[in-house]
Amino acid sequence: MPISKSVLLVFSDDLFFTPHFEDVARSLGFQFRLVEKASDIGAQGQPAARELALTEPLEGPDAALIKNLVEKRPAMILVDTSSQSIPWQRWIQVIKSSAATRRIPIVAFGPHVDKDILQAASDAGSDYVVSRGKIQKSLLQIIEQWALVPDQAAIHSDCQDELSSSALEGLKLLNRGEYFQAHEHLEVAWKDSQAYLLRALVQVSVIYLHVGRANYRGALKMLLRVRQWIDPLPDECQGIDVAAIRDNLAQLHLKLEEVGPQGMETIDPELLKPIRA
């Protein structure tokens, strides 16, 4: 289902401090979610070694973190640098180095006297760093400034448009299994409009290309990345059955995780379903 209500996510183990966050978040219409320790989201344990740090982790606790954020898609994350039970510095680095999550704004806060810690949060990739006193005083304004919520009015407007000739040609190529050429046409269409749907279709073509080439890691990473574009869409957009695409991608993701990198040759091409316009 598309996102119905945005989440405000807080990484903190200070239970005396966070009720204020919950009150303000709910007053602004956000769902509130608190992560006190890594095990709350299945992200406990030692991180797995990564060949490429500047990409989505697919193994270990960092992979669990990214998958959880992709599923929940918070409008912003507040990080308490005083937390002892959360590896917040590594988490910020992982979130901001993963294309699936780097757009999520991160605001870190801590005691103003801990300048080195606040600087470490900034160096890790936080979008904004603030003292604990200031965030208590100005939380509402900070959320209003930094929260990233899809513009549903703009999305709805885009969904009323007809597909361009480039988009239609891209879909024809995709449905013929010519995924690289489909990507080229769909990318032209997306650059002309910046619409969520077209960005999602560009990434679907890349997912299909990776699956067709038995590129397990490439396909899984793109399945994570596409969610930020396809989840905010209504079930139908520009004549496309978006709900069917979401369901198909979910099935494909489950199948890839089931077979693993050694089983890519067993993937049924029928899972790469055509997209009708």
PyRosetta script that sets phi, psi and omega in degrees:
from pyrosetta import init, pose_from_sequence

init()
pose = pose_from_sequence("MPISKSVLLVFSDDLFFTPHFEDVARSLGFQFRLVEKASDIGAQGQPAARELALTEPLEGPDAALIKNLVEKRPAMILVDTSSQSIPWQRWIQVIKSSAATRRIPIVAFGPHVDKDILQAASDAGSDYVVSRGKIQKSLLQIIEQWALVPDQAAIHSDCQDELSSSALEGLKLLNRGEYFQAHEHLEVAWKDSQAYLLRALVQVSVIYLHVGRANYRGALKMLLRVRQWIDPLPDECQGIDVAAIRDNLAQLHLKLEEVGPQGMETIDPELLKPIRA")
pose.set_psi(1, 149.1)
pose.set_omega(1, 176.3)
pose.set_phi(2, -67.5)
pose.set_psi(2, 159.8)
pose.set_omega(2, 179.0)
pose.set_phi(3, -61.0)
pose.set_psi(3, 131.4)
pose.set_omega(3, 179.9)
pose.set_phi(4, -107.4)
pose.set_psi(4, -29.7)
pose.set_omega(4, -177.5)
pose.set_phi(5, -148.7)
pose.set_psi(5, 129.2)
pose.set_omega(5, -175.0)
pose.set_phi(6, -75.1)
pose.set_psi(6, 150.7)
pose.set_omega(6, -176.4)
pose.set_phi(7, -105.1)
pose.set_psi(7, 136.4)
pose.set_omega(7, 167.6)
pose.set_phi(8, -103.6)
pose.set_psi(8, 118.7)
pose.set_omega(8, -174.7)
pose.set_phi(9, -107.7)
pose.set_psi(9, 133.3)
pose.set_omega(9, -179.7)
pose.set_phi(10, -124.0)
pose.set_psi(10, 126.8)
pose.set_omega(10, 171.1)
pose.set_phi(11, -97.6)
pose.set_psi(11, 104.7)
pose.set_omega(11, -178.6)
pose.set_phi(12, -164.4)
pose.set_psi(12, 145.6)
pose.set_omega(12, 173.8)
pose.set_phi(13, -112.2)
pose.set_psi(13, 17.5)
pose.set_omega(13, 178.5)
pose.set_phi(14, -96.2)
pose.set_psi(14, 94.3)
pose.set_omega(14, -174.7)
pose.set_phi(15, -75.8)
pose.set_psi(15, -11.0)
pose.set_omega(15, 175.8)
pose.set_phi(16, -85.4)
pose.set_psi(16, -20.4)
pose.set_omega(16, -174.1)
pose.set_phi(17, -96.0)
pose.set_psi(17, -35.7)
pose.set_omega(17, -170.5)
pose.set_phi(18, -72.4)
pose.set_psi(18, -23.5)
pose.set_omega(18, 177.2)
pose.set_phi(19, -56.1)
pose.set_psi(19, -33.9)
pose.set_omega(19, 176.9)
pose.set_phi(20, -62.5)
pose.set_psi(20, -40.6)
pose.set_omega(20, 178.1)
pose.set_phi(21, -61.3)
pose.set_psi(21, -43.9)
pose.set_omega(21, -178.7)
pose.set_phi(22, -63.2)
pose.set_psi(22, -43.0)
pose.set_omega(22, -179.5)
pose.set_phi(23, -61.0)
pose.set_psi(23, -45.9)
pose.set_omega(23, -178.1)
pose.set_phi(24, -68.1)
pose.set_psi(24, -42.3)
pose.set_omega(24, -179.6)
pose.set_phi(25, -59.6)
pose.set_psi(25, -46.9)
pose.set_omega(25, -177.8)
pose.set_phi(26, -68.5)
pose.set_psi(26, -32.7)
pose.set_omega(26, 178.2)
pose.set_phi(27, -65.3)
pose.set_psi(27, -24.7)
pose.set_omega(27, 179.2)
pose.set_phi(28, -94.3)
pose.set_psi(28, 2.2)
pose.set_omega(28, 176.8)
pose.set_phi(29, 90.8)
pose.set_psi(29, 11.5)
pose.set_omega(29, 178.6)
pose.set_phi(30, -91.0)
pose.set_psi(30, 150.0)
pose.set_omega(30, 162.0)
pose.set_phi(31, -73.6)
pose.set_psi(31, 149.0)
pose.set_omega(31, -179.9)
pose.set_phi(32, -114.0)
pose.set_psi(32, 134.5)
pose.set_omega(32, 178.5)
pose.set_phi(33, -137.4)
pose.set_psi(33, 128.6)
pose.set_omega(33, -178.5)
pose.set_phi(34, -112.7)
pose.set_psi(34, 131.9)
pose.set_omega(34, 172.6)
pose.set_phi(35, -114.9)
pose.set_psi(35, 110.1)
pose.set_omega(35, -178.2)
pose.set_phi(36, -88.9)
pose.set_psi(36, -31.1)
pose.set_omega(36, -178.4)
pose.set_phi(37, -148.5)
pose.set_psi(37, 161.0)
pose.set_omega(37, -173.6)
pose.set_phi(38, -59.6)
pose.set_psi(38, -34.2)
pose.set_omega(38, -177.9)
pose.set_phi(39, -67.5)
pose.set_psi(39, -16.8)
pose.set_omega(39, 177.8)
pose.set_phi(40, -60.2)
pose.set_psi(40, -27.3)
pose.set_omega(40, 179.8)
pose.set_phi(41, -121.8)
pose.set_psi(41, 19.6)
pose.set_omega(41, 177.7)
pose.set_phi(42, 69.2)
pose.set_psi(42, 23.9)
pose.set_omega(42, -175.0)
pose.set_phi(43, -110.1)
pose.set_psi(43, 27.5)
pose.set_omega(43, 179.5)
pose.set_phi(44, -83.3)
pose.set_psi(44, 161.0)
pose.set_omega(44, 176.8)
pose.set_phi(45, 104.6)
pose.set_psi(45, 177.0)
pose.set_omega(45, -178.7)
pose.set_phi(46, -78.2)
pose.set_psi(46, 137.4)
pose.set_omega(46, -179.6)
pose.set_phi(47, -66.5)
pose.set_psi(47, 146.1)
pose.set_omega(47, 176.5)
pose.set_phi(48, -76.0)
pose.set_psi(48, 150.6)
pose.set_omega(48, 177.2)
pose.set_phi(49, -64.7)
pose.set_psi(49, 140.9)
pose.set_omega(49, -179.1)
pose.set_phi(50, -124.2)
pose.set_psi(50, 127.8)
pose.set_omega(50, 178.1)
pose.set_phi(51, -67.6)
pose.set_psi(51, -41.3)
pose.set_omega(51, 179.8)
pose.set_phi(52, -120.6)
pose.set_psi(52, 111.1)
pose.set_omega(52, -177.3)
pose.set_phi(53, -73.9)
pose.set_psi(53, -27.3)
pose.set_omega(53, -175.2)
pose.set_phi(54, -91.0)
pose.set_psi(54, 58.0)
pose.set_omega(54, 178.9)
pose.set_phi(55, -168.2)
pose.set_psi(55, 173.8)
pose.set_omega(55, -177.2)
pose.set_phi(56, -69.2)
pose.set_psi(56, 130.8)
pose.set_omega(56, 171.3)
pose.set_phi(57, -73.0)
pose.set_psi(57, 140.9)
pose.set_omega(57, -178.9)
pose.set_phi(58, -116.7)
pose.set_psi(58, -0.7)
pose.set_omega(58, 177.3)
pose.set_phi(59, -134.7)
pose.set_psi(59, 154.8)
pose.set_omega(59, 173.0)
pose.set_phi(60, 78.6)
pose.set_psi(60, -171.8)
pose.set_omega(60, -175.7)
pose.set_phi(61, -63.9)
pose.set_psi(61, -31.4)
pose.set_omega(61, 179.3)
pose.set_phi(62, -67.6)
pose.set_psi(62, -33.7)
pose.set_omega(62, 175.3)
pose.set_phi(63, -65.0)
pose.set_psi(63, -39.0)
pose.set_omega(63, 177.6)
pose.set_phi(64, -63.9)
pose.set_psi(64, -39.0)
pose.set_omega(64, 177.1)
pose.set_phi(65, -59.9)
pose.set_psi(65, -51.4)
pose.set_omega(65, -177.4)
pose.set_phi(66, -63.6)
pose.set_psi(66, -43.5)
pose.set_omega(66, -179.8)
pose.set_phi(67, -62.1)
pose.set_psi(67, -39.6)
pose.set_omega(67, 179.0)
pose.set_phi(68, -63.6)
pose.set_psi(68, -43.0)
pose.set_omega(68, -179.9)
pose.set_phi(69, -68.3)
pose.set_psi(69, -36.3)
pose.set_omega(69, 177.0)
pose.set_phi(70, -62.9)
pose.set_psi(70, -40.8)
pose.set_omega(70, -179.5)
pose.set_phi(71, -68.2)
pose.set_psi(71, -44.2)
pose.set_omega(71, -174.7)
pose.set_phi(72, -86.0)
pose.set_psi(72, -29.1)
pose.set_omega(72, 179.8)
pose.set_phi(73, 45.7)
pose.set_psi(73, 64.9)
pose.set_omega(73, 179.8)
pose.set_phi(74, -63.3)
pose.set_psi(74, 149.2)
pose.set_omega(74, 176.6)
pose.set_phi(75, -72.7)
pose.set_psi(75, -26.2)
pose.set_omega(75, 173.9)
pose.set_phi(76, -165.1)
pose.set_psi(76, 163.3)
pose.set_omega(76, 177.7)
pose.set_phi(77, -124.9)
pose.set_psi(77, 129.1)
pose.set_omega(77, 173.3)
pose.set_phi(78, -102.6)
pose.set_psi(78, 127.6)
pose.set_omega(78, -174.9)
pose.set_phi(79, -118.1)
pose.set_psi(79, 120.4)
pose.set_omega(79, 178.2)
pose.set_phi(80, -89.0)
pose.set_psi(80, 109.9)
pose.set_omega(80, -176.7)
pose.set_phi(81, -73.5)
pose.set_psi(81, -5.6)
pose.set_omega(81, 175.7)
pose.set_phi(82, -86.4)
pose.set_psi(82, -8.1)
pose.set_omega(82, -177.4)
pose.set_phi(83, -65.5)
pose.set_psi(83, 129.9)
pose.set_omega(83, 179.7)
pose.set_phi(84, -96.5)
pose.set_psi(84, -16.0)
pose.set_omega(84, -174.0)
pose.set_phi(85, -103.0)
pose.set_psi(85, 8.0)
pose.set_omega(85, -179.6)
pose.set_phi(86, -129.5)
pose.set_psi(86, 128.9)
pose.set_omega(86, 176.6)
pose.set_phi(87, -78.0)
pose.set_psi(87, 63.9)
pose.set_omega(87, -167.6)
pose.set_phi(88, -60.7)
pose.set_psi(88, -35.4)
pose.set_omega(88, -177.3)
pose.set_phi(89, -65.8)
pose.set_psi(89, -45.0)
pose.set_omega(89, 177.7)
pose.set_phi(90, -66.0)
pose.set_psi(90, -40.0)
pose.set_omega(90, -179.4)
pose.set_phi(91, -62.1)
pose.set_psi(91, -42.5)
pose.set_omega(91, 178.1)
pose.set_phi(92, -60.0)
pose.set_psi(92, -45.2)
pose.set_omega(92, -179.9)
pose.set_phi(93, -60.5)
pose.set_psi(93, -43.4)
pose.set_omega(93, -178.7)
pose.set_phi(94, -66.1)
pose.set_psi(94, -45.3)
pose.set_omega(94, -179.6)
pose.set_phi(95, -60.9)
pose.set_psi(95, -44.1)
pose.set_omega(95, -175.0)
pose.set_phi(96, -81.2)
pose.set_psi(96, -10.9)
pose.set_omega(96, 176.8)
pose.set_phi(97, -102.5)
pose.set_psi(97, 4.7)
pose.set_omega(97, 179.4)
pose.set_phi(98, -109.5)
pose.set_psi(98, 124.0)
pose.set_omega(98, -177.6)
pose.set_phi(99, -61.7)
pose.set_psi(99, -25.6)
pose.set_omega(99, -179.8)
pose.set_phi(100, -70.2)
pose.set_psi(100, -20.5)
pose.set_omega(100, -173.5)
pose.set_phi(101, -131.9)
pose.set_psi(101, -7.4)
pose.set_omega(101, -170.6)
pose.set_phi(102, -64.8)
pose.set_psi(102, -20.1)
pose.set_omega(102, 179.3)
pose.set_phi(103, -75.8)
pose.set_psi(103, -15.3)
pose.set_omega(103, -179.6)
pose.set_phi(104, -69.9)
pose.set_psi(104, 120.5)
pose.set_omega(104, -179.5)
pose.set_phi(105, -67.7)
pose.set_psi(105, 138.1)
pose.set_omega(105, 177.0)
pose.set_phi(106, -119.2)
pose.set_psi(106, 123.4)
pose.set_omega(106, 174.1)
pose.set_phi(107, -113.8)
pose.set_psi(107, 118.2)
pose.set_omega(107, 179.7)
pose.set_phi(108, -102.1)
pose.set_psi(108, 145.3)
pose.set_omega(108, -179.7)
pose.set_phi(109, -143.4)
pose.set_psi(109, 153.1)
pose.set_omega(109, 178.9)
pose.set_phi(110, -172.0)
pose.set_psi(110, 176.7)
pose.set_omega(110, 179.8)
pose.set_phi(111, -56.8)
pose.set_psi(111, 137.3)
pose.set_omega(111, -175.7)
pose.set_phi(112, -65.0)
pose.set_psi(112, -21.6)
pose.set_omega(112, -179.6)
pose.set_phi(113, -76.8)
pose.set_psi(113, -18.5)
pose.set_omega(113, -179.6)
pose.set_phi(114, -89.4)
pose.set_psi(114, 65.1)
pose.set_omega(114, -174.9)
pose.set_phi(115, -63.2)
pose.set_psi(115, -36.6)
pose.set_omega(115, -179.6)
pose.set_phi(116, -65.7)
pose.set_psi(116, -38.9)
pose.set_omega(116, 179.3)
pose.set_phi(117, -67.0)
pose.set_psi(117, -44.0)
pose.set_omega(117, 178.7)
pose.set_phi(118, -63.4)
pose.set_psi(118, -36.9)
pose.set_omega(118, 177.0)
pose.set_phi(119, -66.7)
pose.set_psi(119, -37.3)
pose.set_omega(119, 177.9)
pose.set_phi(120, -63.1)
pose.set_psi(120, -37.7)
pose.set_omega(120, 177.7)
pose.set_phi(121, -65.6)
pose.set_psi(121, -39.3)
pose.set_omega(121, 177.1)
pose.set_phi(122, -66.2)
pose.set_psi(122, -45.3)
pose.set_omega(122, -179.6)
pose.set_phi(123, -63.8)
pose.set_psi(123, -30.9)
pose.set_omega(123, 179.9)
pose.set_phi(124, -70.1)
pose.set_psi(124, -21.6)
pose.set_omega(124, 177.0)
pose.set_phi(125, 128.3)
pose.set_psi(125, 6.5)
pose.set_omega(125, 178.7)
pose.set_phi(126, -58.7)
pose.set_psi(126, 141.0)
pose.set_omega(126, 179.2)
pose.set_phi(127, -74.4)
pose.set_psi(127, -28.0)
pose.set_omega(127, -177.2)
pose.set_phi(128, -153.6)
pose.set_psi(128, 137.4)
pose.set_omega(128, 179.4)
pose.set_phi(129, -124.9)
pose.set_psi(129, 133.4)
pose.set_omega(129, -172.6)
pose.set_phi(130, -145.1)
pose.set_psi(130, 155.5)
pose.set_omega(130, 177.5)
pose.set_phi(131, -72.7)
pose.set_psi(131, 158.9)
pose.set_omega(131, 178.6)
pose.set_phi(132, -61.2)
pose.set_psi(132, -40.5)
pose.set_omega(132, 179.9)
pose.set_phi(133, -62.3)
pose.set_psi(133, -41.7)
pose.set_omega(133, -177.9)
pose.set_phi(134, -69.6)
pose.set_psi(134, -38.3)
pose.set_omega(134, -178.1)
pose.set_phi(135, -69.9)
pose.set_psi(135, -31.3)
pose.set_omega(135, 174.8)
pose.set_phi(136, -64.9)
pose.set_psi(136, -40.1)
pose.set_omega(136, -175.7)
pose.set_phi(137, -78.0)
pose.set_psi(137, -34.1)
pose.set_omega(137, -170.0)
pose.set_phi(138, -123.0)
pose.set_psi(138, 26.6)
pose.set_omega(138, -175.2)
pose.set_phi(139, -58.2)
pose.set_psi(139, -45.5)
pose.set_omega(139, -177.5)
pose.set_phi(140, -59.1)
pose.set_psi(140, -46.2)
pose.set_omega(140, -179.3)
pose.set_phi(141, -65.9)
pose.set_psi(141, -36.2)
pose.set_omega(141, 179.6)
pose.set_phi(142, -66.4)
pose.set_psi(142, -42.6)
pose.set_omega(142, 177.9)
pose.set_phi(143, -63.6)
pose.set_psi(143, -45.5)
pose.set_omega(143, -179.3)
pose.set_phi(144, -61.4)
pose.set_psi(144, -34.6)
pose.set_omega(144, -178.6)
pose.set_phi(145, -76.1)
pose.set_psi(145, -39.8)
pose.set_omega(145, -168.2)
pose.set_phi(146, -104.1)
pose.set_psi(146, -23.5)
pose.set_omega(146, -176.6)
pose.set_phi(147, -61.3)
pose.set_psi(147, 134.8)
pose.set_omega(147, -178.8)
pose.set_phi(148, -107.5)
pose.set_psi(148, 103.6)
pose.set_omega(148, -177.8)
pose.set_phi(149, -116.1)
pose.set_psi(149, 127.7)
pose.set_omega(149, 178.6)
pose.set_phi(150, -54.8)
pose.set_psi(150, 137.0)
pose.set_omega(150, 179.6)
pose.set_phi(151, -79.1)
pose.set_psi(151, 93.1)
pose.set_omega(151, -174.0)
pose.set_phi(152, -65.3)
pose.set_psi(152, -31.2)
pose.set_omega(152, 177.6)
pose.set_phi(153, -64.5)
pose.set_psi(153, -43.4)
pose.set_omega(153, 178.9)
pose.set_phi(154, -67.4)
pose.set_psi(154, -39.9)
pose.set_omega(154, 177.8)
pose.set_phi(155, -61.9)
pose.set_psi(155, -45.1)
pose.set_omega(155, 179.0)
pose.set_phi(156, -60.4)
pose.set_psi(156, -42.3)
pose.set_omega(156, 179.4)
pose.set_phi(157, -62.4)
pose.set_psi(157, -45.5)
pose.set_omega(157, 178.7)
pose.set_phi(158, -60.0)
pose.set_psi(158, -36.8)
pose.set_omega(158, -175.8)
pose.set_phi(159, -70.2)
pose.set_psi(159, -13.8)
pose.set_omega(159, 177.5)
pose.set_phi(160, -85.7)
pose.set_psi(160, -14.5)
pose.set_omega(160, -178.4)
pose.set_phi(161, -73.6)
pose.set_psi(161, 157.7)
pose.set_omega(161, 172.4)
pose.set_phi(162, -84.4)
pose.set_psi(162, 151.5)
pose.set_omega(162, 176.9)
pose.set_phi(163, -68.1)
pose.set_psi(163, 141.1)
pose.set_omega(163, 179.3)
pose.set_phi(164, -74.1)
pose.set_psi(164, 168.1)
pose.set_omega(164, 178.7)
pose.set_phi(165, -62.4)
pose.set_psi(165, -36.7)
pose.set_omega(165, 177.9)
pose.set_phi(166, -64.0)
pose.set_psi(166, -42.0)
pose.set_omega(166, 179.3)
pose.set_phi(167, -65.1)
pose.set_psi(167, -43.7)
pose.set_omega(167, -179.9)
pose.set_phi(168, -63.9)
pose.set_psi(168, -40.1)
pose.set_omega(168, 177.7)
pose.set_phi(169, -66.3)
pose.set_psi(169, -40.5)
pose.set_omega(169, 177.6)
pose.set_phi(170, -60.5)
pose.set_psi(170, -40.9)
pose.set_omega(170, 178.8)
pose.set_phi(171, -66.9)
pose.set_psi(171, -39.0)
pose.set_omega(171, 176.7)
pose.set_phi(172, -59.8)
pose.set_psi(172, -44.5)
pose.set_omega(172, -180.0)
pose.set_phi(173, -66.0)
pose.set_psi(173, -42.2)
pose.set_omega(173, 178.8)
pose.set_phi(174, -60.3)
pose.set_psi(174, -43.8)
pose.set_omega(174, -177.8)
pose.set_phi(175, -71.4)
pose.set_psi(175, -16.0)
pose.set_omega(175, 174.2)
pose.set_phi(176, -92.3)
pose.set_psi(176, -0.3)
pose.set_omega(176, 179.7)
pose.set_phi(177, 85.3)
pose.set_psi(177, 10.8)
pose.set_omega(177, 178.9)
pose.set_phi(178, -96.2)
pose.set_psi(178, 75.0)
pose.set_omega(178, -166.4)
pose.set_phi(179, -71.3)
pose.set_psi(179, -37.2)
pose.set_omega(179, 179.7)
pose.set_phi(180, -65.5)
pose.set_psi(180, -46.6)
pose.set_omega(180, 179.3)
pose.set_phi(181, -65.0)
pose.set_psi(181, -35.8)
pose.set_omega(181, 176.7)
pose.set_phi(182, -61.1)
pose.set_psi(182, -42.6)
pose.set_omega(182, 178.7)
pose.set_phi(183, -58.3)
pose.set_psi(183, -42.6)
pose.set_omega(183, -177.7)
pose.set_phi(184, -61.6)
pose.set_psi(184, -45.5)
pose.set_omega(184, -179.2)
pose.set_phi(185, -69.9)
pose.set_psi(185, -42.7)
pose.set_omega(185, -178.9)
pose.set_phi(186, -66.6)
pose.set_psi(186, -33.6)
pose.set_omega(186, 178.3)
pose.set_phi(187, -67.1)
pose.set_psi(187, -38.5)
pose.set_omega(187, 175.7)
pose.set_phi(188, -60.4)
pose.set_psi(188, -44.8)
pose.set_omega(188, -179.4)
pose.set_phi(189, -63.0)
pose.set_psi(189, -42.3)
pose.set_omega(189, -179.9)
pose.set_phi(190, -65.5)
pose.set_psi(190, -42.9)
pose.set_omega(190, -179.2)
pose.set_phi(191, -62.6)
pose.set_psi(191, -27.6)
pose.set_omega(191, 178.5)
pose.set_phi(192, -76.2)
pose.set_psi(192, -22.8)
pose.set_omega(192, -173.3)
pose.set_phi(193, -127.1)
pose.set_psi(193, -26.9)
pose.set_omega(193, -176.8)
pose.set_phi(194, 64.7)
pose.set_psi(194, 17.7)
pose.set_omega(194, -177.7)
pose.set_phi(195, -71.1)
pose.set_psi(195, 144.0)
pose.set_omega(195, 178.6)
pose.set_phi(196, -55.6)
pose.set_psi(196, -45.8)
pose.set_omega(196, -176.6)
pose.set_phi(197, -58.3)
pose.set_psi(197, -46.1)
pose.set_omega(197, -176.8)
pose.set_phi(198, -68.4)
pose.set_psi(198, -35.7)
pose.set_omega(198, 174.7)
pose.set_phi(199, -62.6)
pose.set_psi(199, -40.5)
pose.set_omega(199, 178.4)
pose.set_phi(200, -63.8)
pose.set_psi(200, -42.7)
pose.set_omega(200, -178.7)
pose.set_phi(201, -66.7)
pose.set_psi(201, -35.6)
pose.set_omega(201, 174.0)
pose.set_phi(202, -56.9)
pose.set_psi(202, -45.1)
pose.set_omega(202, -176.4)
pose.set_phi(203, -74.1)
pose.set_psi(203, -31.2)
pose.set_omega(203, 174.4)
pose.set_phi(204, -61.4)
pose.set_psi(204, -42.2)
pose.set_omega(204, 179.4)
pose.set_phi(205, -61.9)
pose.set_psi(205, -36.6)
pose.set_omega(205, 178.7)
pose.set_phi(206, -70.9)
pose.set_psi(206, -39.6)
pose.set_omega(206, 176.4)
pose.set_phi(207, -58.2)
pose.set_psi(207, -49.1)
pose.set_omega(207, -179.7)
pose.set_phi(208, -61.4)
pose.set_psi(208, -39.0)
pose.set_omega(208, 178.8)
pose.set_phi(209, -61.9)
pose.set_psi(209, -46.0)
pose.set_omega(209, -179.9)
pose.set_phi(210, -64.2)
pose.set_psi(210, -42.3)
pose.set_omega(210, 179.0)
pose.set_phi(211, -63.0)
pose.set_psi(211, -43.6)
pose.set_omega(211, 179.3)
pose.set_phi(212, -61.5)
pose.set_psi(212, -29.3)
pose.set_omega(212, 179.1)
pose.set_phi(213, -94.8)
pose.set_psi(213, 7.7)
pose.set_omega(213, 180.0)
pose.set_phi(214, 60.0)
pose.set_psi(214, 33.0)
pose.set_omega(214, 177.8)
pose.set_phi(215, -91.5)
pose.set_psi(215, 89.7)
pose.set_omega(215, -174.2)
pose.set_phi(216, -60.1)
pose.set_psi(216, -52.5)
pose.set_omega(216, -175.7)
pose.set_phi(217, -66.3)
pose.set_psi(217, -41.0)
pose.set_omega(217, 178.3)
pose.set_phi(218, -61.9)
pose.set_psi(218, -41.9)
pose.set_omega(218, -179.5)
pose.set_phi(219, -66.5)
pose.set_psi(219, -43.8)
pose.set_omega(219, -179.3)
pose.set_phi(220, -64.3)
pose.set_psi(220, -40.7)
pose.set_omega(220, 180.0)
pose.set_phi(221, -63.2)
pose.set_psi(221, -41.9)
pose.set_omega(221, 179.9)
pose.set_phi(222, -70.3)
pose.set_psi(222, -31.6)
pose.set_omega(222, 175.6)
pose.set_phi(223, -65.2)
pose.set_psi(223, -31.0)
pose.set_omega(223, 173.7)
pose.set_phi(224, -73.1)
pose.set_psi(224, -42.1)
pose.set_omega(224, -174.6)
pose.set_phi(225, -70.0)
pose.set_psi(225, -32.7)
pose.set_omega(225, -175.0)
pose.set_phi(226, -69.1)
pose.set_psi(226, -22.2)
pose.set_omega(226, -173.5)
pose.set_phi(227, -61.5)
pose.set_psi(227, -35.4)
pose.set_omega(227, -177.5)
pose.set_phi(228, -65.9)
pose.set_psi(228, -19.2)
pose.set_omega(228, -178.7)
pose.set_phi(229, -100.9)
pose.set_psi(229, -34.4)
pose.set_omega(229, -175.1)
pose.set_phi(230, -90.5)
pose.set_psi(230, -29.6)
pose.set_omega(230, -177.4)
pose.set_phi(231, -64.3)
pose.set_psi(231, -37.9)
pose.set_omega(231, -179.4)
pose.set_phi(232, -72.8)
pose.set_psi(232, -9.2)
pose.set_omega(232, -175.3)
pose.set_phi(233, -77.2)
pose.set_psi(233, 151.6)
pose.set_omega(233, 170.9)
pose.set_phi(234, -69.1)
pose.set_psi(234, 171.7)
pose.set_omega(234, -175.7)
pose.set_phi(235, -67.9)
pose.set_psi(235, -20.2)
pose.set_omega(235, 174.1)
pose.set_phi(236, -134.2)
pose.set_psi(236, 136.4)
pose.set_omega(236, -177.2)
pose.set_phi(237, -150.9)
pose.set_psi(237, 127.3)
pose.set_omega(237, 179.8)
pose.set_phi(238, 52.2)
pose.set_psi(238, 36.1)
pose.set_omega(238, 179.1)
pose.set_phi(239, 80.1)
pose.set_psi(239, 4.3)
pose.set_omega(239, -179.4)
pose.set_phi(240, -99.3)
pose.set_psi(240, 137.2)
pose.set_omega(240, 176.6)
pose.set_phi(241, -80.3)
pose.set_psi(241, 87.5)
pose.set_omega(241, -176.3)
pose.set_phi(242, -67.0)
pose.set_psi(242, -37.1)
pose.set_omega(242, 179.3)
pose.set_phi(243, -57.9)
pose.set_psi(243, -40.5)
pose.set_omega(243, 179.4)
pose.set_phi(244, -65.6)
pose.set_psi(244, -39.4)
pose.set_omega(244, 178.2)
pose.set_phi(245, -63.4)
pose.set_psi(245, -45.1)
pose.set_omega(245, 180.0)
pose.set_phi(246, -59.4)
pose.set_psi(246, -46.2)
pose.set_omega(246, -179.7)
pose.set_phi(247, -62.3)
pose.set_psi(247, -41.6)
pose.set_omega(247, -179.1)
pose.set_phi(248, -65.2)
pose.set_psi(248, -43.5)
pose.set_omega(248, 179.4)
pose.set_phi(249, -65.0)
pose.set_psi(249, -36.6)
pose.set_omega(249, 177.7)
pose.set_phi(250, -63.9)
pose.set_psi(250, -42.9)
pose.set_omega(250, 178.1)
pose.set_phi(251, -64.0)
pose.set_psi(251, -41.1)
pose.set_omega(251, -179.8)
pose.set_phi(252, -64.2)
pose.set_psi(252, -42.2)
pose.set_omega(252, 179.5)
pose.set_phi(253, -61.4)
pose.set_psi(253, -47.0)
pose.set_omega(253, 179.0)
pose.set_phi(254, -60.1)
pose.set_psi(254, -41.5)
pose.set_omega(254, -178.8)
pose.set_phi(255, -65.5)
pose.set_psi(255, -41.9)
pose.set_omega(255, 179.5)
pose.set_phi(256, -63.1)
pose.set_psi(256, -43.4)
pose.set_omega(256, 178.4)
pose.set_phi(257, -65.1)
pose.set_psi(257, -30.9)
pose.set_omega(257, 179.4)
pose.set_phi(258, -70.2)
pose.set_psi(258, -45.1)
pose.set_omega(258, -174.1)
pose.set_phi(259, -86.0)
pose.set_psi(259, -26.2)
pose.set_omega(259, -179.4)
pose.set_phi(260, 72.4)
pose.set_psi(260, 177.4)
pose.set_omega(260, -175.5)
pose.set_phi(261, -63.7)
pose.set_psi(261, -25.7)
pose.set_omega(261, -178.6)
pose.set_phi(262, -81.4)
pose.set_psi(262, -10.9)
pose.set_omega(262, -175.7)
pose.set_phi(263, -108.7)
pose.set_psi(263, 15.9)
pose.set_omega(263, -176.2)
pose.set_phi(264, -62.4)
pose.set_psi(264, -30.8)
pose.set_omega(264, -179.5)
pose.set_phi(265, -69.1)
pose.set_psi(265, -14.6)
pose.set_omega(265, -179.0)
pose.set_phi(266, -90.6)
pose.set_psi(266, -4.4)
pose.set_omega(266, -179.1)
pose.set_phi(267, -65.0)
pose.set_psi(267, 127.0)
pose.set_omega(267, 179.1)
pose.set_phi(268, -72.0)
pose.set_psi(268, 121.1)
pose.set_omega(268, 178.8)
pose.set_phi(269, -56.7)
pose.set_psi(269, -20.3)
pose.set_omega(269, 178.5)
pose.set_phi(270, -64.4)
pose.set_psi(270, -18.1)
pose.set_omega(270, 176.8)
pose.set_phi(271, -70.9)
pose.set_psi(271, -19.9)
pose.set_omega(271, 177.2)
pose.set_phi(272, -88.1)
pose.set_psi(272, 76.2)
pose.set_omega(272, -170.4)
pose.set_phi(273, -73.2)
pose.set_psi(273, 144.8)
pose.set_omega(273, 176.4)
pose.set_phi(274, -66.7)
pose.set_psi(274, 158.4)
pose.set_omega(274, 177.9)
pose.set_phi(275, -115.3)
pose.set_psi(275, 120.1)
pose.set_omega(275, -175.0)
pose.set_phi(276, -99.1)
pose.set_psi(276, 140.0)
pose.set_omega(276, 176.5)
pose.set_phi(277, -122.2)
pose.dump_pdb("model.pdb")
